[in-house]
Amino acid sequence: MASIKDALPTNVLSAPGPLVLLDSGESVRKDREPYDGYAGIYDRTGQGRFGLRMLLWARDYWAGAWPESVVDVACGTGQVAVALALRGVRTAGVDRSEAMLARASDRAERAGVDVPWVRSDLAECPDVPGMPFDAATCFYDALNTCLTESGLERCLAGIARLVRPGGELVMDMITDHGIREVWGHGVELREAAGILGVWRSDWHASRRVGTLDLSYFVRSPDDHWKRFDEHHEHRGWDPVEVGAALAATGWELLRTTEGLSLDPPTADSYRVVYVARRRGP
Ligand SMILES: C[S@@+](CC[C@H](N)C(=O)[O-])C[C@H]1O[C@@H](n2cnc3c(N)ncnc32)[C@H](O)[C@@H]1O
């Protein structure tokens, strides 16, 4: 059987003590789009679970009554859109990653539901079959990929076009504190289901941006380790900034909570959930 050592980058030293990464810069190849490789392990490593927890939060917020139609934006591998479709909600998914949408489409086919998937950046104001929808969902800090005010506003305006006046948006975003202090600078090893991930995070104060360089080692059925690297960038956003961007793009902010709780956010909140209503007409 191939050893994980064969696949590890040469600048990872694992003994003795904690894993140390020497920053030669060689281990990170930035020749892929974010999620090109990650799409293949997203569900296997449990990343889809948080979106489903957000969906339960939204269902409670809607007092158990699903809207008739929901567009799940930045839908990833489609677990939220497919879960909604299985509950009789007319739904669609939008994402800019072809690899993630391929997984979403497989999932819908396996579940026997018909969900249109649209490949687009939200900032490009996509047209989506069945628009306008009664609600939009945008889960698992997807809009933290917006690195500037204008970028965030373009995405929120793109979502506003998809929702009817009076319809709602439920989304979550990581705060500035969360990206700066919790992601911060560090190295983390993650292991699950025959998959080893090395996450290196850095905080860039001048841009208020946190970078995440992922190196993943995935054991294939023939016992070889396959490696991929991806570079992700996220900016933390605070409720005041998100509220201003929502107001500028046709939304009225109705509610903010500390993560999945029902409590208001605090200065130390890592994640904030937002509910906004589309102003009309
Ligand atoms: C962390 S995943 C979340 C996926 C899904 N919402 C979930 O709950 O599992 C972030 C997703 O957002 C998508 N994404 C990020 N920014 C986007 C944008 N501006 N337009 C469209 N998709 C975007 C990525 O391609 C990725 O699939």
The ligand as an SDF file (V2000), in Angstrom:
LIG
                    3D

 27 29  0  0  0  0  0  0  0  0999 V2000
  -18.5510   26.7550    1.0990 C   0  0  0  0  0  0  0  0  0  0  0  0
  -19.3730   26.3670   -0.4130 S   0  0  0  0  0  0  0  0  0  0  0  0
  -21.0660   26.3640    0.1370 C   0  0  0  0  0  0  0  0  0  0  0  0
  -21.9350   25.5010   -0.7570 C   0  0  0  0  0  0  0  0  0  0  0  0
  -23.3630   25.2930   -0.2500 C   0  0  0  0  0  0  0  0  0  0  0  0
  -24.0780   26.5430   -0.1240 N   0  0  0  0  0  0  0  0  0  0  0  0
  -23.3590   24.5540    1.0660 C   0  0  0  0  0  0  0  0  0  0  0  0
  -24.0510   25.0030    1.9980 O   0  0  0  0  0  0  0  0  0  0  0  0
  -22.7070   23.5050    1.1720 O   0  0  0  0  0  0  0  0  0  0  0  0
  -19.3050   27.9080   -1.2900 C   0  0  0  0  0  0  0  0  0  0  0  0
  -19.9060   27.8120   -2.7000 C   0  0  0  0  0  0  0  0  0  0  0  0
  -20.1790   29.1290   -3.1360 O   0  0  0  0  0  0  0  0  0  0  0  0
  -19.8530   29.2250   -4.5110 C   0  0  0  0  0  0  0  0  0  0  0  0
  -19.6360   30.6540   -4.7600 N   0  0  0  0  0  0  0  0  0  0  0  0
  -18.8380   31.4910   -4.0510 C   0  0  0  0  0  0  0  0  0  0  0  0
  -18.9180   32.7370   -4.5320 N   0  0  0  0  0  0  0  0  0  0  0  0
  -19.8010   32.6850   -5.5780 C   0  0  0  0  0  0  0  0  0  0  0  0
  -20.2910   33.6680   -6.4820 C   0  0  0  0  0  0  0  0  0  0  0  0
  -19.8800   34.9340   -6.4280 N   0  0  0  0  0  0  0  0  0  0  0  0
  -21.1870   33.2800   -7.4190 N   0  0  0  0  0  0  0  0  0  0  0  0
  -21.5930   31.9850   -7.4880 C   0  0  0  0  0  0  0  0  0  0  0  0
  -21.1520   31.0210   -6.6730 N   0  0  0  0  0  0  0  0  0  0  0  0
  -20.2700   31.3610   -5.7220 C   0  0  0  0  0  0  0  0  0  0  0  0
  -18.6290   28.3540   -4.6580 C   0  0  0  0  0  0  0  0  0  0  0  0
  -18.4160   27.9770   -6.0050 O   0  0  0  0  0  0  0  0  0  0  0  0
  -18.9880   27.1970   -3.7410 C   0  0  0  0  0  0  0  0  0  0  0  0
  -19.6770   26.1780   -4.4330 O   0  0  0  0  0  0  0  0  0  0  0  0
  1  2  1  0
  2  3  1  0
  2 10  1  0
  3  4  1  0
  4  5  1  0
  5  6  1  0
  5  7  1  0
  7  8  2  0
  7  9  1  0
 10 11  1  0
 11 12  1  0
 11 26  1  0
 12 13  1  0
 13 14  1  0
 13 24  1  0
 14 15  1  0
 14 23  1  0
 15 16  2  0
 16 17  1  0
 17 18  1  0
 17 23  2  0
 18 19  1  0
 18 20  2  0
 20 21  1  0
 21 22  2  0
 22 23  1  0
 24 25  1  0
 24 26  1  0
 26 27  1  0
M  CHG  2   2   1   9  -1
M  END
$$$$
